[in-house]
Amino acid sequence: MTTQKPQKQTEHSRNFEKYKGYYDHGFWNAKMLKNAVVKKAITADEFEGITGEAYTK
């Protein structure tokens, strides 16, 4: 019998999917997402997950 480790499920802020869609479809750029981090709409980790870039202030 093999035991499977429970998969770690990442919780995202409530705006993550919406802003990711904006970025993926070209409506928003990285600068706009940085502003969303400053306003605490998404986290710096979420910024990095969406853009693939490291978040810097």
C-alpha positions, 0 to 999 in steps of 0.5 A: 500500500502506498501513501500519497502525500496530501497536495498542498493547495495554494490559497489566493486572494479573491482578486487573483484570478481576475487580475491574472486574466487581465494580465494573460489577455493583455489588458494589464501589464506588470506595472499595473499588477505592481500597483495592485500589490501596493493596494494589497489587492494581490500579494507579491507572491501572486504577482510573481506567479502571474508575471514570472518576474520577481516583485521589486518595489 
